[in-house]
């Protein structure tokens, strides 16, 4: 579509890039479609504030997506590590009411319980069923919400990027499982992240060949910092 914004086109391109890459099989692809009823950024931001009590920073208007949803699951068939990915980015008005999946809050500390209740999910893995998700942490005094990635095996980690930067990184990583940890304070030598480290190394070996139009400099630097 010619009327897509730069950010919308960037995400839409993910599907074409994946489908055009050799040895990558794509499943459950949902191309982004502009939802006319939710295309007015002023109305959506006002509705978000009414639903959540959070007035979002004007910066987030620059990456506002009018898509109701854009999603795909994929697998690199030739990968020794079974490299795969998934993303499922939903409209901001849906994010406002999408709480984190049910969990045993009694197993969490009071601080962790409060944190978990502040999550509103905007990207997850419904097809592969990993249970992992990316969420905005909604607090009234934080107009540009923190981004957190939560996996039930290791808990939640804050990313050092915001929502707009997350979407930009998603366009490069294609939703490779675990890519978010490149933006978290973790070490890939730790037992919990050994497989993630292997996958990130393979991603950054393979993707420059499959998708040479992207710049991987920052991702490579982040990988080296975490090895």
KEPA-578414 format. One record per residue (C-alpha): residue number from 1; residue in three letters; x, z, y. Coordinates in nm, 4 decimals, decimal comma, always signed. Layout:
REM KEPA-578414
MIRO_NUM_ala_X_Z_Y
...
REM end
This chain:
REM KEPA-578414
MIRO_1_unk_+0,0000_+0,0000_+0,0000
MIRO_2_unk_+0,1313_-0,1008_+0,3377
MIRO_3_unk_-0,0237_+0,1932_+0,5222
MIRO_4_unk_+0,1676_+0,4619_+0,3359
MIRO_5_unk_+0,3901_+0,6934_+0,5343
MIRO_6_unk_+0,7627_+0,6944_+0,4605
MIRO_7_unk_+0,7262_+1,0156_+0,2602
MIRO_8_unk_+0,4341_+0,8831_+0,0594
MIRO_9_unk_+0,6161_+0,5591_-0,0149
MIRO_10_unk_+0,9241_+0,7545_-0,1219
MIRO_11_unk_+0,7249_+0,9384_-0,3881
MIRO_12_unk_+0,5313_+0,6290_-0,4893
MIRO_13_unk_+0,8633_+0,4541_-0,5501
MIRO_14_unk_+0,9514_+0,7115_-0,8168
MIRO_15_unk_+0,6992_+0,5592_-1,0545
MIRO_16_unk_+0,8243_+0,2052_-1,0044
MIRO_17_unk_+1,1856_+0,3124_-1,0447
MIRO_18_unk_+1,1127_+0,5008_-1,3665
MIRO_19_unk_+0,9010_+0,2222_-1,5132
MIRO_20_unk_+1,1668_-0,0349_-1,4292
MIRO_21_unk_+1,4578_+0,1586_-1,5782
MIRO_22_unk_+1,5865_+0,0661_-1,9244
MIRO_23_unk_+1,5534_+0,3289_-2,1981
MIRO_24_unk_+1,3112_+0,5446_-1,9969
MIRO_25_unk_+0,9605_+0,5849_-2,1342
MIRO_26_unk_+0,6939_+0,6954_-1,8883
MIRO_27_unk_+0,3782_+0,8820_-1,9843
MIRO_28_unk_+0,0724_+1,0042_-1,7972
MIRO_29_unk_+0,1685_+0,8287_-1,4744
MIRO_30_unk_-0,0719_+0,8944_-1,1888
MIRO_31_unk_+0,0144_+0,6785_-0,8861
MIRO_32_unk_-0,0567_+0,8341_-0,5522
MIRO_33_unk_-0,3841_+0,7253_-0,3944
MIRO_34_unk_-0,4759_+0,8150_-0,0392
MIRO_35_unk_-0,7829_+1,0390_-0,0338
MIRO_36_unk_-0,9755_+0,9310_+0,2789
MIRO_37_unk_-1,1662_+1,2578_+0,2872
MIRO_38_unk_-0,8425_+1,4554_+0,3084
MIRO_39_unk_-0,6259_+1,2235_+0,5161
MIRO_40_unk_-0,6638_+1,3987_+0,8527
MIRO_41_unk_-0,3603_+1,6240_+0,8906
MIRO_42_unk_-0,5214_+1,8323_+1,1655
MIRO_43_unk_-0,8263_+1,9064_+0,9523
MIRO_44_unk_-0,6185_+1,9816_+0,6432
MIRO_45_unk_-0,3849_+2,2193_+0,8265
MIRO_46_unk_-0,6814_+2,3951_+0,9880
MIRO_47_unk_-0,8481_+2,4308_+0,6493
MIRO_48_unk_-0,5256_+2,5624_+0,4995
MIRO_49_unk_-0,5034_+2,8283_+0,7701
MIRO_50_unk_-0,8652_+2,9277_+0,7173
MIRO_51_unk_-0,8211_+2,9547_+0,3392
MIRO_52_unk_-0,4867_+3,1355_+0,3368
MIRO_53_unk_-0,4338_+3,2980_+0,6754
MIRO_54_unk_-0,1097_+3,1017_+0,7145
MIRO_55_unk_-0,0675_+2,8640_+1,0089
MIRO_56_unk_+0,1817_+2,6088_+0,8820
MIRO_57_unk_+0,4785_+2,5010_+1,0922
MIRO_58_unk_+0,4426_+2,1640_+1,2699
MIRO_59_unk_+0,7506_+2,0417_+1,0799
MIRO_60_unk_+0,5428_+2,0235_+0,7629
MIRO_61_unk_+0,3221_+1,7613_+0,9235
MIRO_62_unk_+0,6127_+1,5178_+0,8938
MIRO_63_unk_+0,5911_+1,5254_+0,5136
MIRO_64_unk_+0,2142_+1,5648_+0,4767
MIRO_65_unk_+0,0881_+1,3723_+0,1744
MIRO_66_unk_-0,2576_+1,2198_+0,1755
MIRO_67_unk_-0,2449_+1,1687_-0,2011
MIRO_68_unk_-0,4874_+1,3744_-0,4037
MIRO_69_unk_-0,2181_+1,3834_-0,6702
MIRO_70_unk_+0,0906_+1,1943_-0,7818
MIRO_71_unk_+0,2374_+1,2638_-1,1242
MIRO_72_unk_+0,4363_+1,1362_-1,4196
MIRO_73_unk_+0,6138_+1,2542_-1,7310
MIRO_74_unk_+0,9143_+1,0646_-1,8641
MIRO_75_unk_+1,1905_+1,0753_-2,1246
MIRO_76_unk_+1,5310_+0,9067_-2,1510
MIRO_77_unk_+1,5210_+0,7682_-2,5044
MIRO_78_unk_+1,8989_+0,7323_-2,5380
MIRO_79_unk_+1,9789_+1,0826_-2,4158
MIRO_80_unk_+2,1834_+1,3136_-2,6415
MIRO_81_unk_+2,0241_+1,6073_-2,4592
MIRO_82_unk_+1,6695_+1,4649_-2,4765
MIRO_83_unk_+1,6733_+1,4406_-2,0986
MIRO_84_unk_+1,3219_+1,4342_-1,9603
MIRO_85_unk_+1,1257_+1,5076_-1,6490
MIRO_86_unk_+0,7845_+1,5722_-1,5068
MIRO_87_unk_+0,6264_+1,6209_-1,1684
MIRO_88_unk_+0,2683_+1,6806_-1,0628
MIRO_89_unk_+0,2429_+1,7116_-0,6859
MIRO_90_unk_-0,1038_+1,7914_-0,5560
MIRO_91_unk_-0,2691_+1,7720_-0,2146
MIRO_92_unk_-0,2000_+2,0534_+0,0297
MIRO_93_unk_-0,5660_+2,1504_+0,0427
MIRO_94_unk_-0,5559_+2,2097_-0,3333
MIRO_95_unk_-0,2341_+2,4087_-0,2988
MIRO_96_unk_-0,4174_+2,6558_-0,0759
MIRO_97_unk_-0,6353_+2,7668_-0,3679
MIRO_98_unk_-0,4035_+2,7087_-0,6653
MIRO_99_unk_-0,2714_+3,0504_-0,7580
MIRO_100_unk_+0,0127_+3,0962_-1,0055
MIRO_101_unk_-0,0912_+3,0871_-1,3740
MIRO_102_unk_-0,2128_+3,4138_-1,5284
MIRO_103_unk_+0,0626_+3,6432_-1,6470
MIRO_104_unk_+0,1046_+4,0025_-1,7550
MIRO_105_unk_+0,1467_+4,1609_-1,4144
MIRO_106_unk_+0,1921_+4,5013_-1,5758
MIRO_107_unk_+0,5305_+4,3829_-1,7050
MIRO_108_unk_+0,6476_+4,3180_-1,3484
MIRO_109_unk_+0,7723_+4,5602_-1,0873
MIRO_110_unk_+0,5395_+4,6226_-0,7889
MIRO_111_unk_+0,7638_+4,3994_-0,5762
MIRO_112_unk_+0,7487_+4,1211_-0,8367
MIRO_113_unk_+0,3712_+4,1558_-0,8618
MIRO_114_unk_+0,3338_+4,1151_-0,4866
MIRO_115_unk_+0,5652_+3,8130_-0,4904
MIRO_116_unk_+0,3728_+3,6499_-0,7751
MIRO_117_unk_+0,0420_+3,6944_-0,5954
MIRO_118_unk_+0,1839_+3,5137_-0,2911
MIRO_119_unk_+0,2603_+3,1970_-0,4890
MIRO_120_unk_+0,0497_+2,8838_-0,4433
MIRO_121_unk_+0,1456_+2,6051_-0,6830
MIRO_122_unk_+0,2134_+2,2516_-0,5588
MIRO_123_unk_+0,4183_+2,1012_-0,8457
MIRO_124_unk_+0,4034_+2,1809_-1,2175
MIRO_125_unk_+0,4249_+2,0392_-1,5713
MIRO_126_unk_+0,0733_+2,0047_-1,7164
MIRO_127_unk_+0,1690_+1,7341_-1,9672
MIRO_128_unk_+0,4842_+1,8848_-2,1184
MIRO_129_unk_+0,3429_+2,2356_-2,0956
MIRO_130_unk_+0,6652_+2,4094_-1,9964
MIRO_131_unk_+0,4724_+2,6611_-1,7876
MIRO_132_unk_+0,7213_+2,6157_-1,5047
MIRO_133_unk_+0,5984_+2,5533_-1,1531
MIRO_134_unk_+0,7099_+2,5185_-0,7931
MIRO_135_unk_+0,5160_+2,7145_-0,5357
MIRO_136_unk_+0,4876_+2,7954_-0,1703
MIRO_137_unk_+0,5251_+3,1665_-0,1036
MIRO_138_unk_+0,2488_+3,2310_+0,1463
MIRO_139_unk_+0,2971_+3,5052_+0,4035
MIRO_140_unk_+0,1282_+3,5140_+0,7463
MIRO_141_unk_+0,4608_+3,5601_+0,9263
MIRO_142_unk_+0,6278_+3,2616_+0,7554
MIRO_143_unk_+0,4855_+2,9317_+0,8865
MIRO_144_unk_+0,7421_+2,7290_+0,6918
MIRO_145_unk_+0,6900_+2,8947_+0,3518
MIRO_146_unk_+0,9697_+2,9711_+0,1099
MIRO_147_unk_+0,9812_+2,7476_-0,1979
MIRO_148_unk_+1,0072_+2,9219_-0,5349
MIRO_149_unk_+1,0546_+2,7838_-0,8846
MIRO_150_unk_+0,9175_+2,9976_-1,1647
MIRO_151_unk_+0,9799_+2,9663_-1,5370
MIRO_152_unk_+0,8327_+3,2342_-1,7610
MIRO_153_unk_+1,1556_+3,2519_-1,9630
MIRO_154_unk_+1,3772_+3,3482_-1,6682
MIRO_155_unk_+1,1403_+3,4419_-1,3860
MIRO_156_unk_+1,1289_+3,3104_-1,0319
MIRO_157_unk_+1,4076_+3,1859_-0,8051
MIRO_158_unk_+1,3947_+3,0957_-0,4372
MIRO_159_unk_+1,5166_+2,7505_-0,3391
MIRO_160_unk_+1,7333_+2,7046_-0,0310
MIRO_161_unk_+1,5227_+2,4101_+0,0892
MIRO_162_unk_+1,1753_+2,3814_+0,2387
MIRO_163_unk_+0,8703_+2,1835_+0,1297
MIRO_164_unk_+0,9727_+1,8606_+0,3040
MIRO_165_unk_+1,3236_+1,8773_+0,1603
MIRO_166_unk_+1,1783_+1,9508_-0,1835
MIRO_167_unk_+0,9811_+1,6261_-0,1759
MIRO_168_unk_+1,2912_+1,4355_-0,0657
MIRO_169_unk_+1,4929_+1,5826_-0,3534
MIRO_170_unk_+1,2121_+1,5070_-0,5976
MIRO_171_unk_+1,2401_+1,1390_-0,5099
MIRO_172_unk_+1,6061_+1,1450_-0,6183
MIRO_173_unk_+1,5835_+1,3703_-0,9246
MIRO_174_unk_+1,2585_+1,2134_-1,0491
MIRO_175_unk_+1,1439_+1,5563_-1,1624
MIRO_176_unk_+1,4196_+1,6022_-1,4219
MIRO_177_unk_+1,3350_+1,9309_-1,5899
MIRO_178_unk_+1,5321_+2,2082_-1,4209
MIRO_179_unk_+1,6454_+2,0094_-1,1165
MIRO_180_unk_+1,5194_+2,2855_-0,8889
MIRO_181_unk_+1,8005_+2,5143_-1,0053
MIRO_182_unk_+2,0453_+2,2947_-0,8153
MIRO_183_unk_+1,8920_+2,4554_-0,5075
MIRO_184_unk_+1,8814_+2,8131_-0,6410
MIRO_185_unk_+2,1417_+3,0880_-0,6549
MIRO_186_unk_+2,2214_+3,0553_-1,0261
MIRO_187_unk_+2,5289_+2,9856_-1,2394
MIRO_188_unk_+2,5047_+2,7255_-1,5131
MIRO_189_unk_+2,7611_+2,9153_-1,7179
MIRO_190_unk_+2,5039_+3,1916_-1,7709
MIRO_191_unk_+2,3326_+3,1802_-2,1099
MIRO_192_unk_+1,9888_+3,1268_-1,9546
MIRO_193_unk_+2,1065_+2,8136_-1,7749
MIRO_194_unk_+2,3539_+2,6481_-2,0129
MIRO_195_unk_+2,1070_+2,3781_-2,1168
MIRO_196_unk_+2,0030_+2,3206_-1,7567
MIRO_197_unk_+2,3666_+2,2689_-1,6631
MIRO_198_unk_+2,4094_+2,0139_-1,9420
MIRO_199_unk_+2,0975_+1,8300_-1,8305
MIRO_200_unk_+2,2055_+1,8221_-1,4677
MIRO_201_unk_+2,5437_+1,6834_-1,5674
MIRO_202_unk_+2,3793_+1,4104_-1,7720
MIRO_203_unk_+2,1320_+1,3325_-1,4945
MIRO_204_unk_+2,4151_+1,2838_-1,2472
MIRO_205_unk_+2,6079_+1,0684_-1,4926
MIRO_206_unk_+2,3127_+0,8426_-1,5753
MIRO_207_unk_+2,1037_+0,8227_-1,2586
MIRO_208_unk_+2,3650_+0,6548_-1,0358
MIRO_209_unk_+2,3651_+0,3675_-1,2853
MIRO_210_unk_+1,9877_+0,3551_-1,3296
MIRO_211_unk_+1,8975_+0,4189_-0,9660
MIRO_212_unk_+2,2016_+0,3171_-0,7571
MIRO_213_unk_+2,0098_+0,3014_-0,4294
MIRO_214_unk_+2,0087_+0,6802_-0,3963
MIRO_215_unk_+2,2830_+0,9073_-0,2604
MIRO_216_unk_+2,3844_+1,1743_-0,5128
MIRO_217_unk_+2,6618_+1,3341_-0,3074
MIRO_218_unk_+2,4758_+1,6559_-0,2290
MIRO_219_unk_+2,3471_+1,6982_-0,5843
MIRO_220_unk_+2,6970_+1,6527_-0,7274
MIRO_221_unk_+2,8340_+1,9154_-0,4897
MIRO_222_unk_+2,5588_+2,1562_-0,5863
MIRO_223_unk_+2,6253_+2,0972_-0,9542
MIRO_224_unk_+2,9963_+2,1703_-0,9125
MIRO_225_unk_+2,9160_+2,4937_-0,7285
MIRO_226_unk_+2,7076_+2,6129_-1,0227
MIRO_227_unk_+2,9292_+2,5140_-1,3160
REM end
